[in-house]
Amino acid sequence: MTEFYENLIHFLQKELPAVEKAINQEQSLSEQIRLQRTRAMMKELLDHALFYNKGKGTT
C-alpha cells in the first residue's frame, strides 16, 4: 500500500502547480471557482496520503 501512496503523492505534487497556473490564467469566474475546488480537494488528498504514507500530515 505504501507504493500506492508514494505514487499518489508524486502525482499530486506534480499536478498541483498546473492547477494553480490554470486558476491564475482563467478568465471565467465560474471556471476559477471550479478549479479552486479541485485544488482544495487535491491538497486535502495530498495531506491524507502524506499522513498515511509517513505517519504525519502537512498541517
N, C-alpha and C positions, 0 to 999 in steps of 0.2 A: 504494500500500500504506500510505502514511502516514495517509491518511484512515481506513483501517480501524483502525489502532492508536489514532488520536485518538478515534474513536467507542467503541472498546473501553475505553479509559482513562476516558472520560466516563461510560460505563455503570457500570463497576466502582466508580468513586468515588461515584457516585450511590447505588448499591445496597448498598455495604458497611455504611453506618450502619444500614440497615434490618435487615441480618443481625445486627449487634451488638445491636440492640434486641430482636430476636426471641430471641436467646440469653439475654439477661437476663430476659425475661418467661416463658420456657418453664419449665414445672413438671417435665416428664418428662426424666429423666436421659438416656435413650437419644436423645431428640429434641435435647437440648442438645449431645450428642456429635456427632450428625449435622450440626447447624448449625455447630459449631466446625470440623468438617472442611470444610464448604462455605466457611466464612470463610477458612480456611487456603489452600484452592485458589484462591479469588478473589484473595487477597493475592499469591500466587505468580504468578498470571496477570497481575495488575496490574504487578508488578515486571518481568516479561518484556516486557510491552507498553511500559512506560516505557523499558526498555533499548533495545529495537529502534526505538522512535519517536524518541528523543532521544540515544541513544548512551550512556546511563547508567542504572543501576538505582537502586532506593530503598535498597538495603543497602550 
